[in-house]
Amino acid sequence: MKNFDVVAKFPEVSAAVVSDSSGAILEWSGDIDGEAAGAVHSFSMQSLAQAGELLGLGGLERASIVGPTKACVIAVQGDEVLGVYSLPGKAFSAVEKKLDVALRH
């Protein structure tokens, strides 16, 4: 992913992982098991994409998952899957906005 270093250095980001569509790790930063996270991100996006197709939503670009202590945005860019983690709430909203801009360039 061409903007990985930029995304990984957002102050709100605690961890970031890039894998290929099969789940093989390409890059990661932060306190996370990159190999496990990359595999889960890829599998999750494949499952969500199938559900989206069945619902007539078209191709899946991004999914946000928020828990009580952690939040994650998973985005597909070509054959790569990016997972970005932060705290929930305002920090997560900031990550989503910044990620939207970073993925467009």
Legacy VTK file of the C-alpha trace (Angstrom):
# vtk DataFile Version 3.0
C-alpha trace
ASCII
DATASET POLYDATA
POINTS 105 float
0.000 0.000 0.000
1.517 3.267 -1.100
0.335 5.383 1.890
0.916 2.824 4.654
3.611 4.833 6.430
1.383 7.913 6.466
-1.619 5.990 7.824
0.441 4.105 10.439
1.771 7.434 11.786
-1.625 9.076 12.359
-1.533 10.028 16.067
-4.849 8.260 16.698
-3.640 4.927 15.219
-2.443 2.286 17.671
-1.744 -0.384 15.022
-2.022 -0.931 11.278
-1.729 -4.061 9.135
-1.591 -4.645 5.379
-2.096 -8.116 3.949
-2.801 -9.498 0.516
-6.252 -10.824 -0.332
-5.269 -14.327 0.830
-4.234 -13.006 4.266
-0.437 -13.092 3.876
1.138 -10.231 5.834
2.829 -7.478 3.811
3.443 -4.746 6.424
2.413 -3.893 9.955
3.125 -1.441 12.729
2.126 -1.085 16.346
1.416 -3.541 19.116
-0.468 -6.261 17.238
0.057 -9.775 15.923
0.249 -8.685 12.289
0.070 -12.188 10.823
-3.079 -13.148 12.710
-4.744 -9.774 12.149
-3.960 -9.776 8.416
-5.509 -13.217 7.994
-8.635 -12.223 9.947
-8.999 -8.950 8.008
-8.790 -10.719 4.643
-11.210 -13.487 5.632
-13.662 -10.958 7.100
-13.619 -8.789 4.005
-14.226 -11.794 1.740
-17.230 -12.818 3.834
-18.610 -9.272 4.003
-18.093 -8.828 0.254
-20.145 -11.968 -0.421
-22.910 -10.689 1.849
-22.803 -7.296 0.123
-23.120 -8.914 -3.295
-26.110 -10.977 -2.147
-27.726 -7.792 -0.836
-27.023 -5.950 -4.094
-24.678 -3.419 -2.484
-21.860 -3.847 -5.002
-18.182 -4.166 -4.201
-17.056 -3.750 -0.611
-14.590 -0.928 -0.004
-14.492 -0.475 3.767
-15.950 -1.769 7.026
-15.790 -0.224 10.502
-15.961 -2.367 13.630
-16.259 -0.739 17.049
-15.949 -2.471 20.398
-15.940 -1.079 23.926
-12.150 -0.545 24.080
-10.907 -0.736 20.478
-12.094 0.118 16.977
-10.920 -1.010 13.549
-11.418 0.102 9.972
-10.745 -2.576 7.359
-10.350 -1.302 3.805
-9.751 -3.026 0.479
-7.389 -1.415 -2.030
-6.906 -3.545 -5.121
-5.474 -6.867 -3.929
-4.486 -5.493 -0.523
-6.435 -5.347 2.731
-5.659 -2.669 5.314
-6.693 -2.842 8.970
-6.281 0.291 11.110
-6.865 0.269 14.886
-7.576 3.075 17.334
-9.607 3.867 20.418
-13.356 4.180 19.824
-15.115 7.554 19.864
-13.574 10.799 18.642
-10.216 9.195 17.869
-11.901 6.630 15.645
-13.937 9.287 13.826
-10.689 11.151 13.104
-9.056 7.966 11.782
-12.005 7.284 9.467
-11.852 10.814 8.033
-8.070 10.790 7.579
-8.155 7.300 6.081
-10.780 8.378 3.560
-8.445 11.107 2.314
-5.316 8.918 2.385
-6.922 6.107 0.384
-8.095 8.468 -2.347
-4.537 9.588 -3.163
LINES 1 106
105 0 1 2 3 4 5 6 7 8 9 10 11 12 13 14 15 16 17 18 19 20 21 22 23 24 25 26 27 28 29 30 31 32 33 34 35 36 37 38 39 40 41 42 43 44 45 46 47 48 49 50 51 52 53 54 55 56 57 58 59 60 61 62 63 64 65 66 67 68 69 70 71 72 73 74 75 76 77 78 79 80 81 82 83 84 85 86 87 88 89 90 91 92 93 94 95 96 97 98 99 100 101 102 103 104
